[in-house]
Amino acid sequence: MLQVLTIVVVGVMVGVEFAVAFVINPILAGLPDDSLIAGRAHGGRMLGAVMPFWYIGSLVLVTIWAVTAHHESGVALVVTAGGLLLLSVIMSIALLVPINNRGKTWTAANRPADWRRQMSRWDRFHHVRVAIIIAAFTLLATALV
């Protein structure tokens, strides 16, 4: 039951983050600048409030799985997935959250001159993070089977 719950929680998180990277942000990028900024700021506030709990919760579930299955085959995959999720949390705190905290306050009236560069930087880091959590999810699914 724990393994299935963990895979579902991590899998849905991966799906949301994938959608942000490859669906939502490209849609917003096609809008006029004012709408783009408003949409990304709103998304930054909304997801910025939820994702810390989701990332940490996923890491906790994986840690519990690894501890309770320490004698089972496939535990190395679970531990590696946990390491990748930990990397994604560290990366989020160090690289993505500072940009997000600035961006979620932007409006058409107060955006900085380099707002596009900052959004592009966030997107690049986010794509790397998505690849990392997809790898973690893949390892967890493989460990289950």
DOVO-657402 format. One record per atom (N, C-alpha, C): x, y, z; atom name. Coordinates in pm, 1 decimal. Atoms other than C-alpha are relative to their C-alpha. Example, Ala and Ser with C-alpha at 12.3 -4.5 7.8 and 13.67 -1.06 7.14 Angstrom:
2
{X: 89.0	Y: -119.0	Z: 0.0	site: N}
{X: 1230.0	Y: -450.0	Z: 780.0	site: CA}
{X: 90.0	Y: 120.0	Z: 0.0	site: C}
{X: -82.0	Y: -119.0	Z: -6.0	site: N}
{X: 1367.0	Y: -106.0	Z: 714.0	site: CA}
{X: -77.0	Y: 109.0	Z: 73.0	site: C}
***
This chain:
145
{X: 82.3	Y: -119.7	Z: 0.0	site: N}
{X: 0.0	Y: 0.0	Z: 0.0	site: CA}
{X: 87.3	Y: 126.8	Z: 0.0	site: C}
{X: -90.1	Y: -115.2	Z: -6.1	site: N}
{X: 282.9	Y: 242.0	Z: 89.7	site: CA}
{X: 64.5	Y: 26.4	Z: -135.5	site: C}
{X: -66.5	Y: -16.1	Z: 128.7	site: N}
{X: 458.3	Y: 178.1	Z: -240.9	site: CA}
{X: -94.6	Y: 59.7	Z: -104.6	site: C}
{X: 97.9	Y: -51.8	Z: 96.0	site: N}
{X: 143.1	Y: 241.5	Z: -444.0	site: CA}
{X: -31.6	Y: 146.0	Z: 30.4	site: C}
{X: 27.1	Y: -138.7	Z: -38.0	site: N}
{X: 63.1	Y: 558.9	Z: -249.0	site: CA}
{X: 116.2	Y: 90.5	Z: -40.8	site: C}
{X: -118.3	Y: -79.3	Z: 35.3	site: N}
{X: 418.9	Y: 682.6	Z: -299.4	site: CA}
{X: 7.0	Y: 23.9	Z: -149.8	site: C}
{X: -5.9	Y: -14.2	Z: 145.9	site: N}
{X: 409.1	Y: 616.6	Z: -672.3	site: CA}
{X: -109.9	Y: 93.0	Z: -50.5	site: C}
{X: 109.0	Y: -88.4	Z: 42.1	site: N}
{X: 72.4	Y: 789.9	Z: -706.7	site: CA}
{X: 33.5	Y: 145.4	Z: 34.8	site: C}
{X: -33.1	Y: -136.8	Z: -41.5	site: N}
{X: 185.4	Y: 1097.0	Z: -508.2	site: CA}
{X: 111.5	Y: 57.4	Z: -86.4	site: C}
{X: -111.7	Y: -47.3	Z: 82.0	site: N}
{X: 515.8	Y: 1125.6	Z: -695.3	site: CA}
{X: -43.7	Y: 13.0	Z: -145.4	site: C}
{X: 44.4	Y: -3.2	Z: 139.3	site: N}
{X: 350.4	Y: 1046.6	Z: -1028.9	site: CA}
{X: -87.4	Y: 119.8	Z: -31.5	site: C}
{X: 84.8	Y: -117.1	Z: 23.1	site: N}
{X: 87.8	Y: 1316.6	Z: -993.9	site: CA}
{X: 84.5	Y: 127.9	Z: 5.7	site: C}
{X: -90.0	Y: -115.5	Z: -6.9	site: N}
{X: 357.8	Y: 1564.5	Z: -888.1	site: CA}
{X: 77.5	Y: 15.4	Z: -131.3	site: C}
{X: -71.4	Y: -2.7	Z: 127.4	site: N}
{X: 557.4	Y: 1471.6	Z: -1198.6	site: CA}
{X: -92.5	Y: 52.4	Z: -110.2	site: C}
{X: 95.1	Y: -44.3	Z: 101.8	site: N}
{X: 246.5	Y: 1521.0	Z: -1412.0	site: CA}
{X: -27.2	Y: 149.6	Z: 5.8	site: C}
{X: 24.6	Y: -143.6	Z: -15.8	site: N}
{X: 177.7	Y: 1865.7	Z: -1270.2	site: CA}
{X: 121.5	Y: 79.6	Z: -47.0	site: C}
{X: -120.5	Y: -72.9	Z: 37.2	site: N}
{X: 538.0	Y: 1977.2	Z: -1309.4	site: CA}
{X: 28.6	Y: -9.9	Z: -150.4	site: C}
{X: -15.0	Y: 16.4	Z: 144.0	site: N}
{X: 554.5	Y: 1835.5	Z: -1662.5	site: CA}
{X: -96.8	Y: 93.6	Z: -72.9	site: C}
{X: 100.2	Y: -87.4	Z: 63.1	site: N}
{X: 233.5	Y: 2021.9	Z: -1751.0	site: CA}
{X: 39.8	Y: 146.9	Z: 9.9	site: C}
{X: -47.2	Y: -138.1	Z: -14.1	site: N}
{X: 375.3	Y: 2347.4	Z: -1613.2	site: CA}
{X: 107.2	Y: 28.7	Z: -104.6	site: C}
{X: -113.7	Y: -22.1	Z: 89.6	site: N}
{X: 691.9	Y: 2306.4	Z: -1819.3	site: CA}
{X: -38.1	Y: -2.3	Z: -147.1	site: C}
{X: 21.0	Y: 24.5	Z: 142.7	site: N}
{X: 548.0	Y: 2185.4	Z: -2146.8	site: CA}
{X: -140.0	Y: 31.5	Z: -51.9	site: C}
{X: 135.1	Y: -36.9	Z: 43.4	site: N}
{X: 183.7	Y: 2298.1	Z: -2152.1	site: CA}
{X: -35.4	Y: 141.2	Z: 47.7	site: C}
{X: 47.9	Y: -127.0	Z: -55.4	site: N}
{X: 97.5	Y: 2586.1	Z: -1917.1	site: CA}
{X: 90.6	Y: 117.4	Z: -38.0	site: C}
{X: -89.7	Y: -112.8	Z: 30.4	site: N}
{X: 407.4	Y: 2804.6	Z: -1957.2	site: CA}
{X: 7.8	Y: 30.3	Z: -148.8	site: C}
{X: 5.3	Y: -34.2	Z: 142.8	site: N}
{X: 412.8	Y: 2768.5	Z: -2337.7	site: CA}
{X: -132.0	Y: 68.8	Z: -40.9	site: C}
{X: 127.3	Y: -68.4	Z: 28.5	site: N}
{X: 43.8	Y: 2865.8	Z: -2346.1	site: CA}
{X: 9.2	Y: 145.2	Z: 45.0	site: C}
{X: -13.0	Y: -136.5	Z: -50.5	site: N}
{X: 113.6	Y: 3168.8	Z: -2126.6	site: CA}
{X: 95.6	Y: 82.9	Z: -84.8	site: C}
{X: -98.1	Y: -71.4	Z: 81.8	site: N}
{X: 411.6	Y: 3260.9	Z: -2345.9	site: CA}
{X: -62.0	Y: 55.7	Z: -128.3	site: C}
{X: 67.2	Y: -47.8	Z: 119.9	site: N}
{X: 171.8	Y: 3305.9	Z: -2638.2	site: CA}
{X: -94.4	Y: 116.9	Z: 24.2	site: C}
{X: 89.6	Y: -110.3	Z: -35.1	site: N}
{X: -27.2	Y: 3572.8	Z: -2453.5	site: CA}
{X: 75.9	Y: 132.8	Z: -1.5	site: C}
{X: -66.5	Y: -130.3	Z: -12.4	site: N}
{X: 42.2	Y: 3946.9	Z: -2447.1	site: CA}
{X: 77.0	Y: 7.9	Z: 132.4	site: C}
{X: -89.5	Y: -7.0	Z: -115.8	site: N}
{X: 312.1	Y: 4044.7	Z: -2196.8	site: CA}
{X: -73.8	Y: 17.9	Z: 132.4	site: C}
{X: 70.9	Y: -24.4	Z: -126.4	site: N}
{X: 69.8	Y: 4176.7	Z: -1932.9	site: CA}
{X: -71.3	Y: -125.7	Z: 48.5	site: C}
{X: 69.1	Y: 123.9	Z: -36.8	site: N}
{X: -132.9	Y: 3853.7	Z: -1938.8	site: CA}
{X: 98.9	Y: -109.3	Z: 37.6	site: C}
{X: -105.6	Y: 96.4	Z: -31.4	site: N}
{X: 182.1	Y: 3642.5	Z: -1942.9	site: CA}
{X: 50.8	Y: 21.0	Z: 141.9	site: C}
{X: -51.1	Y: -30.5	Z: -133.8	site: N}
{X: 314.7	Y: 3816.9	Z: -1632.5	site: CA}
{X: -104.8	Y: -31.3	Z: 105.5	site: C}
{X: 106.0	Y: 26.6	Z: -97.5	site: N}
{X: -19.7	Y: 3796.9	Z: -1453.6	site: CA}
{X: -20.9	Y: -150.2	Z: 18.1	site: C}
{X: 19.4	Y: 144.7	Z: -7.9	site: N}
{X: -59.2	Y: 3427.0	Z: -1537.0	site: CA}
{X: 113.2	Y: -69.5	Z: 72.5	site: C}
{X: -114.3	Y: 63.6	Z: -66.3	site: N}
{X: 291.1	Y: 3331.0	Z: -1429.1	site: CA}
{X: 7.2	Y: 40.3	Z: 146.6	site: C}
{X: 0.1	Y: -43.5	Z: -140.0	site: N}
{X: 264.5	Y: 3538.9	Z: -1111.1	site: CA}
{X: -105.3	Y: -76.7	Z: 79.1	site: C}
{X: 106.8	Y: 74.7	Z: -68.0	site: N}
{X: -66.3	Y: 3372.6	Z: -1022.3	site: CA}
{X: 39.7	Y: -146.1	Z: 17.1	site: C}
{X: -46.2	Y: 138.0	Z: -10.0	site: N}
{X: 74.8	Y: 3028.4	Z: -1099.3	site: CA}
{X: 110.0	Y: -15.1	Z: 103.0	site: C}
{X: -107.2	Y: 2.7	Z: -98.8	site: N}
{X: 381.6	Y: 3107.1	Z: -891.0	site: CA}
{X: -52.6	Y: 6.5	Z: 142.0	site: C}
{X: 59.8	Y: -8.2	Z: -134.1	site: N}
{X: 165.7	Y: 3202.2	Z: -593.9	site: CA}
{X: -73.6	Y: -128.9	Z: 34.3	site: C}
{X: 82.6	Y: 118.7	Z: -25.5	site: N}
{X: -70.1	Y: 2906.4	Z: -628.1	site: CA}
{X: 86.2	Y: -124.0	Z: 20.0	site: C}
{X: -82.8	Y: 120.6	Z: -9.9	site: N}
{X: 184.0	Y: 2631.8	Z: -693.9	site: CA}
{X: 111.1	Y: 16.6	Z: 103.3	site: C}
{X: -101.9	Y: -24.9	Z: -101.7	site: N}
{X: 443.2	Y: 2795.7	Z: -470.5	site: CA}
{X: -50.4	Y: -29.8	Z: 140.4	site: C}
{X: 57.4	Y: 31.6	Z: -130.9	site: N}
{X: 205.4	Y: 2741.4	Z: -178.8	site: CA}
{X: -16.0	Y: -150.3	Z: 21.0	site: C}
{X: 29.0	Y: 143.1	Z: -9.1	site: N}
{X: 144.6	Y: 2372.6	Z: -255.8	site: CA}
{X: 123.9	Y: -87.1	Z: -17.2	site: C}
{X: -109.9	Y: 87.7	Z: 38.7	site: N}
{X: 463.7	Y: 2233.5	Z: -405.3	site: CA}
{X: 99.2	Y: -31.9	Z: 111.3	site: C}
{X: -92.7	Y: 39.6	Z: -106.9	site: N}
{X: 687.0	Y: 2253.2	Z: -96.3	site: CA}
{X: -50.6	Y: -121.5	Z: 78.8	site: C}
{X: 56.8	Y: 113.1	Z: -73.4	site: N}
{X: 452.3	Y: 2016.1	Z: 86.7	site: CA}
{X: 2.3	Y: -126.5	Z: -85.2	site: C}
{X: 3.2	Y: 114.2	Z: 91.3	site: N}
{X: 425.1	Y: 1792.3	Z: -219.0	site: CA}
{X: 139.9	Y: -60.5	Z: -16.4	site: C}
{X: -137.1	Y: 49.1	Z: 16.1	site: N}
{X: 800.8	Y: 1767.9	Z: -270.9	site: CA}
{X: 50.2	Y: -66.0	Z: 128.2	site: C}
{X: -45.4	Y: 55.6	Z: -127.8	site: N}
{X: 878.0	Y: 1712.7	Z: 97.8	site: CA}
{X: -79.4	Y: -125.6	Z: 33.5	site: C}
{X: 82.6	Y: 118.3	Z: -25.2	site: N}
{X: 584.9	Y: 1472.0	Z: 133.4	site: CA}
{X: 43.5	Y: -119.0	Z: -83.8	site: C}
{X: -49.1	Y: 106.7	Z: 87.9	site: N}
{X: 710.8	Y: 1271.0	Z: -163.3	site: CA}
{X: 130.7	Y: -57.1	Z: 52.7	site: C}
{X: -128.9	Y: 43.5	Z: -54.3	site: N}
{X: 1058.0	Y: 1258.5	Z: -14.3	site: CA}
{X: -19.3	Y: -81.7	Z: 128.4	site: C}
{X: 28.6	Y: 74.2	Z: -123.1	site: N}
{X: 917.8	Y: 1143.9	Z: 321.2	site: CA}
{X: -54.7	Y: -138.5	Z: -33.4	site: C}
{X: 55.5	Y: 130.1	Z: 38.9	site: N}
{X: 713.9	Y: 867.5	Z: 156.0	site: CA}
{X: 108.3	Y: -93.0	Z: -54.8	site: C}
{X: -108.3	Y: 81.6	Z: 56.5	site: N}
{X: 1017.2	Y: 746.6	Z: -39.0	site: CA}
{X: 95.4	Y: -45.1	Z: 110.8	site: C}
{X: -88.2	Y: 36.2	Z: -111.8	site: N}
{X: 1228.1	Y: 751.8	Z: 277.1	site: CA}
{X: -61.9	Y: -112.1	Z: 83.0	site: C}
{X: 68.6	Y: 105.6	Z: -75.4	site: N}
{X: 969.5	Y: 543.9	Z: 465.0	site: CA}
{X: 5.1	Y: -131.0	Z: -77.8	site: C}
{X: -6.9	Y: 119.4	Z: 84.5	site: N}
{X: 957.7	Y: 301.8	Z: 171.6	site: CA}
{X: 138.4	Y: -63.5	Z: 9.2	site: C}
{X: -137.5	Y: 51.9	Z: -2.6	site: N}
{X: 1336.7	Y: 268.4	Z: 170.8	site: CA}
{X: 31.9	Y: -64.5	Z: 134.7	site: C}
{X: -29.1	Y: 53.0	Z: -133.9	site: N}
{X: 1353.9	Y: 212.8	Z: 547.2	site: CA}
{X: -75.9	Y: -130.5	Z: 24.0	site: C}
{X: 79.9	Y: 120.6	Z: -26.1	site: N}
{X: 1072.0	Y: -40.7	Z: 558.6	site: CA}
{X: 32.7	Y: -114.0	Z: -94.9	site: C}
{X: -32.5	Y: 104.2	Z: 98.2	site: N}
{X: 1202.3	Y: -230.4	Z: 254.5	site: CA}
{X: 150.1	Y: -22.4	Z: -9.8	site: C}
{X: -146.0	Y: 6.0	Z: 5.9	site: N}
{X: 1571.7	Y: -224.6	Z: 343.9	site: CA}
{X: 54.5	Y: -138.5	Z: -33.5	site: C}
{X: -46.2	Y: 136.2	Z: 26.6	site: N}
{X: 1594.4	Y: -602.4	Z: 303.6	site: CA}
{X: -53.3	Y: -56.3	Z: -132.2	site: C}
{X: 62.1	Y: 49.1	Z: 123.3	site: N}
{X: 1397.8	Y: -632.2	Z: -21.1	site: CA}
{X: 84.0	Y: 37.0	Z: -122.2	site: C}
{X: -66.8	Y: -35.8	Z: 126.0	site: N}
{X: 1529.6	Y: -637.7	Z: -374.7	site: CA}
{X: -65.2	Y: 127.4	Z: -54.0	site: C}
{X: 51.0	Y: -124.9	Z: 56.4	site: N}
{X: 1489.5	Y: -308.1	Z: -551.7	site: CA}
{X: 14.7	Y: 119.2	Z: 92.1	site: C}
{X: -11.9	Y: -112.3	Z: -92.6	site: N}
{X: 1563.4	Y: -99.7	Z: -243.3	site: CA}
{X: 103.8	Y: 100.7	Z: -48.7	site: C}
{X: -99.8	Y: -93.2	Z: 53.9	site: N}
{X: 1867.7	Y: 49.5	Z: -418.7	site: CA}
{X: -65.4	Y: 99.2	Z: -96.2	site: C}
{X: 72.3	Y: -90.1	Z: 90.2	site: N}
{X: 1631.5	Y: 191.6	Z: -679.9	site: CA}
{X: -78.5	Y: 104.1	Z: 78.8	site: C}
{X: 77.3	Y: -91.4	Z: -84.8	site: N}
{X: 1415.2	Y: 343.8	Z: -406.2	site: CA}
{X: 92.8	Y: 103.8	Z: 63.5	site: C}
{X: -96.6	Y: -91.2	Z: -60.5	site: N}
{X: 1718.6	Y: 495.5	Z: -233.0	site: CA}
{X: 50.7	Y: 99.9	Z: -104.0	site: C}
{X: -45.2	Y: -90.0	Z: 106.6	site: N}
{X: 1842.4	Y: 637.6	Z: -563.0	site: CA}
{X: -109.4	Y: 100.3	Z: -36.0	site: C}
{X: 112.8	Y: -90.6	Z: 26.2	site: N}
{X: 1496.8	Y: 781.3	Z: -632.0	site: CA}
{X: -10.2	Y: 105.2	Z: 110.4	site: C}
{X: 1.0	Y: -95.1	Z: -111.1	site: N}
{X: 1505.5	Y: 938.1	Z: -285.9	site: CA}
{X: 110.9	Y: 103.5	Z: -13.4	site: C}
{X: -109.5	Y: -93.7	Z: 22.9	site: N}
{X: 1843.0	Y: 1091.0	Z: -365.5	site: CA}
{X: -33.4	Y: 102.1	Z: -107.6	site: C}
{X: 41.0	Y: -91.7	Z: 107.3	site: N}
{X: 1702.8	Y: 1238.7	Z: -684.9	site: CA}
{X: -105.9	Y: 98.1	Z: 50.0	site: C}
{X: 101.0	Y: -90.7	Z: -54.7	site: N}
{X: 1401.4	Y: 1379.5	Z: -500.3	site: CA}
{X: 63.5	Y: 101.3	Z: 95.0	site: C}
{X: -71.8	Y: -92.7	Z: -87.0	site: N}
{X: 1635.1	Y: 1528.9	Z: -240.9	site: CA}
{X: 72.4	Y: 105.3	Z: -84.3	site: C}
{X: -64.3	Y: -93.7	Z: 91.4	site: N}
{X: 1835.3	Y: 1684.9	Z: -524.4	site: CA}
{X: -100.3	Y: 101.3	Z: -54.9	site: C}
{X: 101.9	Y: -91.3	Z: 53.2	site: N}
{X: 1512.8	Y: 1830.9	Z: -667.2	site: CA}
{X: -44.1	Y: 101.7	Z: 105.0	site: C}
{X: 35.8	Y: -92.4	Z: -107.9	site: N}
{X: 1427.4	Y: 1984.4	Z: -327.5	site: CA}
{X: 110.8	Y: 104.0	Z: 18.4	site: C}
{X: -113.2	Y: -92.4	Z: -15.4	site: N}
{X: 1775.3	Y: 2135.3	Z: -290.0	site: CA}
{X: 5.5	Y: 97.5	Z: -117.6	site: C}
{X: -0.9	Y: -82.9	Z: 119.5	site: N}
{X: 1763.8	Y: 2262.0	Z: -646.8	site: CA}
{X: -113.1	Y: 103.2	Z: 5.3	site: C}
{X: 114.3	Y: -91.5	Z: -10.7	site: N}
{X: 1419.6	Y: 2413.2	Z: -586.4	site: CA}
{X: 31.3	Y: 114.8	Z: 94.0	site: C}
{X: -28.5	Y: -102.3	Z: -101.2	site: N}
{X: 1528.9	Y: 2596.5	Z: -272.1	site: CA}
{X: 109.9	Y: 94.4	Z: -46.7	site: C}
{X: -116.2	Y: -81.7	Z: 36.9	site: N}
{X: 1858.7	Y: 2718.4	Z: -414.7	site: CA}
{X: -19.2	Y: 79.1	Z: -129.2	site: C}
{X: 4.5	Y: -61.4	Z: 133.0	site: N}
{X: 1762.9	Y: 2802.3	Z: -773.0	site: CA}
{X: -137.7	Y: 51.2	Z: -41.4	site: C}
{X: 131.1	Y: -36.2	Z: 53.0	site: N}
{X: 1390.6	Y: 2809.4	Z: -846.9	site: CA}
{X: -82.0	Y: 89.8	Z: 92.8	site: C}
{X: 81.2	Y: -78.3	Z: -93.5	site: N}
{X: 1227.5	Y: 2948.4	Z: -530.9	site: CA}
{X: 38.1	Y: 148.2	Z: 1.2	site: C}
{X: -30.7	Y: -144.1	Z: 1.5	site: N}
{X: 1425.0	Y: 3276.1	Z: -531.4	site: CA}
{X: -57.8	Y: 72.8	Z: -122.1	site: C}
{X: 57.5	Y: -61.8	Z: 120.2	site: N}
{X: 1317.0	Y: 3348.4	Z: -889.5	site: CA}
{X: -152.0	Y: 4.9	Z: 12.5	site: C}
{X: 145.3	Y: 5.1	Z: -15.2	site: N}
{X: 960.6	Y: 3237.6	Z: -816.2	site: CA}
{X: -49.3	Y: 105.1	Z: 99.2	site: C}
{X: 42.1	Y: -98.9	Z: -100.1	site: N}
{X: 941.7	Y: 3459.7	Z: -507.4	site: CA}
{X: -0.1	Y: 141.1	Z: -56.1	site: C}
{X: 2.6	Y: -131.1	Z: 66.5	site: N}
{X: 1031.0	Y: 3760.2	Z: -719.5	site: CA}
{X: -113.6	Y: 5.4	Z: -100.3	site: C}
{X: 97.8	Y: -0.6	Z: 108.7	site: N}
{X: 809.4	Y: 3663.1	Z: -1011.9	site: CA}
{X: -144.1	Y: 1.8	Z: 44.6	site: C}
{X: 139.9	Y: 5.2	Z: -42.7	site: N}
{X: 496.8	Y: 3601.0	Z: -810.1	site: CA}
{X: -52.5	Y: 135.6	Z: 47.0	site: C}
{X: 42.9	Y: -134.7	Z: -39.0	site: N}
{X: 490.5	Y: 3969.6	Z: -712.2	site: CA}
{X: -7.0	Y: 95.9	Z: -118.9	site: C}
{X: -5.1	Y: -88.6	Z: 116.0	site: N}
{X: 531.4	Y: 4107.6	Z: -1062.5	site: CA}
{X: -138.3	Y: 31.2	Z: -54.7	site: C}
{X: 116.5	Y: -44.2	Z: 76.9	site: N}
{X: 264.6	Y: 4304.6	Z: -1240.3	site: CA}
{X: 53.9	Y: 72.4	Z: -122.5	site: C}
{X: -42.9	Y: -75.7	Z: 117.8	site: N}
{X: 271.6	Y: 4491.8	Z: -1567.8	site: CA}
{X: 67.9	Y: 130.9	Z: 40.6	site: C}
{X: -53.0	Y: -128.5	Z: -44.0	site: N}
{X: 352.6	Y: 4805.0	Z: -1368.4	site: CA}
{X: 135.2	Y: -10.4	Z: 71.9	site: C}
{X: -121.9	Y: 5.6	Z: -81.5	site: N}
{X: 637.3	Y: 4675.9	Z: -1152.7	site: CA}
{X: 102.0	Y: -105.0	Z: -46.0	site: C}
{X: -93.4	Y: 103.7	Z: 45.8	site: N}
{X: 812.0	Y: 4409.3	Z: -1360.8	site: CA}
{X: 138.1	Y: 60.2	Z: -23.3	site: C}
{X: -135.1	Y: -52.3	Z: 22.2	site: N}
{X: 1189.7	Y: 4444.9	Z: -1375.5	site: CA}
{X: 35.1	Y: -2.0	Z: -148.6	site: C}
{X: -41.1	Y: -7.3	Z: 140.2	site: N}
{X: 1367.4	Y: 4521.3	Z: -1700.3	site: CA}
{X: 40.9	Y: -136.6	Z: -54.7	site: C}
{X: -47.3	Y: 131.3	Z: 45.2	site: N}
{X: 1511.8	Y: 4168.8	Z: -1714.3	site: CA}
{X: -98.3	Y: -113.1	Z: 30.6	site: C}
{X: 98.9	Y: 100.2	Z: -38.0	site: N}
{X: 1186.5	Y: 3984.8	Z: -1638.5	site: CA}
{X: -0.9	Y: -119.8	Z: -94.2	site: C}
{X: -2.6	Y: 112.2	Z: 95.4	site: N}
{X: 1205.0	Y: 3775.1	Z: -1955.5	site: CA}
{X: 121.4	Y: -90.7	Z: 24.5	site: C}
{X: -120.1	Y: 78.4	Z: -28.5	site: N}
{X: 1560.0	Y: 3665.1	Z: -1875.9	site: CA}
{X: -19.4	Y: -83.0	Z: 126.8	site: C}
{X: 23.9	Y: 72.8	Z: -125.1	site: N}
{X: 1455.6	Y: 3567.5	Z: -1522.0	site: CA}
{X: -99.1	Y: -115.7	Z: -21.1	site: C}
{X: 97.1	Y: 107.6	Z: 28.2	site: N}
{X: 1154.8	Y: 3369.1	Z: -1648.7	site: CA}
{X: 66.2	Y: -110.9	Z: -81.1	site: C}
{X: -69.8	Y: 99.5	Z: 81.0	site: N}
{X: 1373.8	Y: 3196.1	Z: -1905.8	site: CA}
{X: 94.9	Y: -83.2	Z: 86.6	site: C}
{X: -90.5	Y: 71.5	Z: -91.6	site: N}
{X: 1625.4	Y: 3105.8	Z: -1635.7	site: CA}
{X: -80.0	Y: -98.1	Z: 86.1	site: C}
{X: 85.4	Y: 88.1	Z: -79.6	site: N}
{X: 1345.9	Y: 2964.7	Z: -1416.0	site: CA}
{X: -43.9	Y: -119.8	Z: -83.9	site: C}
{X: 44.6	Y: 108.5	Z: 88.2	site: N}
{X: 1218.6	Y: 2762.1	Z: -1711.6	site: CA}
{X: 111.1	Y: -102.8	Z: -22.7	site: C}
{X: -112.0	Y: 93.9	Z: 20.9	site: N}
{X: 1562.8	Y: 2611.7	Z: -1779.3	site: CA}
{X: 23.2	Y: -85.7	Z: 123.6	site: C}
{X: -17.1	Y: 76.8	Z: -123.6	site: N}
{X: 1606.5	Y: 2511.0	Z: -1414.8	site: CA}
{X: -116.3	Y: -96.6	Z: 19.5	site: C}
{X: 118.7	Y: 84.1	Z: -16.9	site: N}
{X: 1252.1	Y: 2376.6	Z: -1409.0	site: CA}
{X: 5.0	Y: -121.8	Z: -91.9	site: C}
{X: -12.0	Y: 113.9	Z: 91.6	site: N}
{X: 1315.0	Y: 2157.5	Z: -1715.0	site: CA}
{X: 96.4	Y: -104.5	Z: 55.7	site: C}
{X: -94.4	Y: 93.2	Z: -62.0	site: N}
{X: 1614.7	Y: 2005.2	Z: -1539.4	site: CA}
{X: -66.0	Y: -70.4	Z: 117.5	site: C}
{X: 68.8	Y: 59.9	Z: -114.5	site: N}
{X: 1407.4	Y: 1950.9	Z: -1224.9	site: CA}
{X: -103.1	Y: -101.9	Z: -45.3	site: C}
{X: 98.2	Y: 95.8	Z: 52.8	site: N}
{X: 1133.3	Y: 1783.1	Z: -1427.7	site: CA}
{X: 70.1	Y: -128.4	Z: -43.2	site: C}
{X: -74.9	Y: 119.9	Z: 40.6	site: N}
{X: 1389.7	Y: 1545.3	Z: -1578.5	site: CA}
{X: 42.8	Y: -81.2	Z: 122.1	site: C}
{X: -43.2	Y: 68.5	Z: -122.4	site: N}
{X: 1517.3	Y: 1463.4	Z: -1229.1	site: CA}
{X: -116.0	Y: -73.6	Z: 65.1	site: C}
{X: 112.3	Y: 67.7	Z: -67.1	site: N}
{X: 1173.6	Y: 1387.1	Z: -1086.2	site: CA}
{X: -61.0	Y: -108.4	Z: -87.9	site: C}
{X: 42.9	Y: 109.3	Z: 88.8	site: N}
{X: 1078.0	Y: 1183.3	Z: -1394.0	site: CA}
{X: 90.3	Y: -121.3	Z: 22.1	site: C}
{X: -92.5	Y: 110.2	Z: -26.4	site: N}
{X: 1391.2	Y: 975.6	Z: -1333.6	site: CA}
{X: -33.1	Y: -66.1	Z: 133.8	site: C}
{X: 35.9	Y: 55.9	Z: -131.1	site: N}
{X: 1294.2	Y: 933.3	Z: -966.1	site: CA}
{X: -127.4	Y: -83.4	Z: -10.5	site: C}
{X: 126.0	Y: 73.7	Z: 17.6	site: N}
{X: 940.6	Y: 829.1	Z: -1063.0	site: CA}
{X: 23.5	Y: -132.3	Z: -73.1	site: C}
{X: -31.6	Y: 121.1	Z: 77.7	site: N}
{X: 1076.9	Y: 579.1	Z: -1316.8	site: CA}
{X: 67.4	Y: -104.5	Z: 89.1	site: C}
{X: -67.5	Y: 92.0	Z: -91.4	site: N}
{X: 1304.6	Y: 425.5	Z: -1053.1	site: CA}
{X: -98.7	Y: -60.2	Z: 100.4	site: C}
{X: 99.7	Y: 51.3	Z: -94.8	site: N}
{X: 1015.4	Y: 394.4	Z: -807.6	site: CA}
{X: -91.5	Y: -102.5	Z: -65.7	site: C}
{X: 86.9	Y: 95.1	Z: 71.5	site: N}
{X: 792.1	Y: 226.9	Z: -1065.6	site: CA}
{X: 74.9	Y: -129.1	Z: -28.9	site: C}
{X: -81.1	Y: 117.9	Z: 26.8	site: N}
{X: 1074.1	Y: -8.4	Z: -1157.0	site: CA}
{X: 21.2	Y: -81.1	Z: 127.9	site: C}
{X: -19.9	Y: 70.1	Z: -128.0	site: N}
{X: 1136.7	Y: -92.0	Z: -789.9	site: CA}
{X: -125.1	Y: -77.6	Z: 40.7	site: C}
{X: 125.0	Y: 67.6	Z: -37.2	site: N}
{X: 771.9	Y: -183.7	Z: -745.6	site: CA}
{X: -19.2	Y: -128.3	Z: -77.0	site: C}
{X: 17.7	Y: 121.8	Z: 82.5	site: N}
{X: 774.9	Y: -432.7	Z: -1030.5	site: CA}
{X: 123.0	Y: -86.4	Z: 10.0	site: C}
***
